[in-house]
Structures are given as structure tokens and as C-alpha cells.
Amino acid sequence: MPKPRSQQISLLDTPYYHICSRTVRKAFLCGTDKETGVSFEHRRTWIEKRIFQLSDVFSIDVCAYAVMHNHLHLVLHVNTEQMRSWSTEEILNRWHQLYKGTLLTKKYSNKQPLDKFQLAMVESTANIYKERLMDISWFMRSLNEPIARQANREDNCTGHFWEGRFKSQALLDEGALLSCMAYVDLNPVRAAIAPTPEQSDFTSVQLRIKAAIKGEQPTSLLPFSGNEHQQKTTGIRFSLHDYLTLVDETGRILRDDKRGTIKSKTKNILARLHISDESWLKLTTEFECIFTGAVGTAEHLSEFSGHVGLQRTHGIANAQACLNST
């Protein structure tokens, strides 16, 4: 039985989450119908554009993503610090980019006069919208529902486009975050859809590589802020160069089906995370099989289970084997 969201998301423990959502009729909804030869590849563009639009509106950053033929991977960061600085006007402006709001919130945004009771109602409504704009469930609802309606109109049919509820995994520490990001970024390589990360369309790693060539980082993704020991409050606290090297070298090993030695640059970052080469390869090829719930060291998993009210700590044996490596 699926766990309730309250037992999957705990901002007290981590702002980072791995999300996976799959389509129904998997053979062709986001790929090509083998029977008719009709291509539905353009739907992946719909999804990618919608992800960027929502990231601009919500207080949720995109760390990594991969839009595959029949499923979608996201690594999201809930940015509570950004949300605290929002005024009522900004909250309503953001919400109205996606939804109609109420008669009073529209009047407020249009600077029409309101009495004190109406202003109080607007403030109350804005507080509800504020919570929703940092809620992963609302983010996914705002992503999946419009895509489903658009696909059904194109197919001239009704019914579900996405399979049930999306899957959510809390990423409790740096090792869990980076291994999950690499797993997501290498999805097309693992599936033999693309030969290299830079040729992996509809992925965050392709965007990061294109920007890195120009000496930049993509504005649509949460940036890497440098060495993890630097005191920076925003961004992923690792070197972008280290991460891209890590993904590239891991991708080479996966493509060639070799269990060989990872090159020195990659060893440095894994050593800092206390993850062995063998554990890293296992994580980046079998991430969703190894962990069905939250991901992190045994200590972080135990703390997370206590905070969300779980009586048993799931995945602790795999956490000890893969993420507590020395």
C-alpha cells in the first residue's frame, strides 16, 4: 500500500526529493507507436517547458530531470528561504500565472479598493497559496494535469495519461542527492537512447553541459555553488566540474558494461562522500530498485523515520551497504 505523503516528505529532514511519474499506455504516449509509426516525441517538449514554467512560479528548484519516453524523473529542492521573502502581492501574482484565484485576490492584484474584512480574506487566501507554492504535490499536480488534458485533446480521448500517484523519495544527505542526480541524468544512456550525456535530449545534464561550454550555468536549474565546504546558502554545494566529470565517467562505465576503476577526479568526490566505487556504480544503475522510500545514510534514515512517524526504518540495510561506505 502506498505511504501517505506525510510519511514521504519532511522538510525538517531535507529539502531534496526524487520524483518519478509514469504514463499509461507506455508503448507510445511519449515515444513512437510501433504499430502506426506515429511519433509523440513532441510531448516531451511540452513536459520540459512546463517544468521550467513551474520552477519560475513555485518556490521549488529543479536540480535534475529526465523526460523519458514513458516516464519522468525530477530531483526537486524546496526553497523555503525564498518563500519567506514573498509579499502578499508577489504570492498572488505567482498563483495567478497558473490559476484564476478568487474574485477578491484578483481585485487585490488589480489594486481595486477593498475594505478591511476583504483584505483579511485576501491575506488568509494568500497564506494558503503560499503553502501550496512550496508543496511538491501541488507542483506535480500543476505539471501533470495540463499535460494530460493536452495529450487527451490530441488523441481525441478521455481517461488517465499518468499512472496513479507520482513516486516520491526523500534524499537525506549529499551522497543520496548526487547519486540520485547522476542516476536521473544517465537514464537515457542506461536505456541506450543516447550514447553520451551531452546527447541526452530532455535532460538536465545536457543543459548543464551546453551552459558550461560558455562558462555559465543554466538559469532554469539549481546551480552548483562550488566546494561543499564553502559557506554558501544557495545552490548545490559541490563543484559543477566535479559533477560533470562524475556523470561522464560513470556513463562510460555503464555504456561499456565495465566495472573498472573510476578516474582520479571522480575518486576525489566519492572519497569526500565516503562512497566506494562499487557502491557508486550500484547506486547509479539500480537507485530505484535499491531504495523504495527515503534515501540516505542509516543515521539519517532513522532520524527521518522518527520525524514522519514510521515504526520501521525501510532500506537501512542498503543504506549501510551503499551510503555508509568508507
Secondary structure, 3 states (H helix, E strand, C coil): CCCCHHHCCCCCCCCEEEEEEEECCCCCCCCECCCCCCECCHHHHHHHHHHHHHHHHCCEEEEEEEECCCEEEEEEEECHHHHHCCCHHHHHHHHHCCCCCCHHHHHHHCCCCCCHHHHHHHHHHHHHHHHHCCCHHHHHHHHHHHHHHHHHHHHCCCCCCECCCCEEEEECCHHHHHHHHHHHHCHHHHCCCCCCHHHCCCEHHHHHHHHHHCCCCCCCCCCECCCCCCCCCCCECCCHHHHHHHHHHHHHHHHHCCCCCCCHHHHHHHHHHCCCHHHHHHHHHHHHHHCCCCECCHHHHHHHHHHHCCCCCCCHHHHHHHCCCC
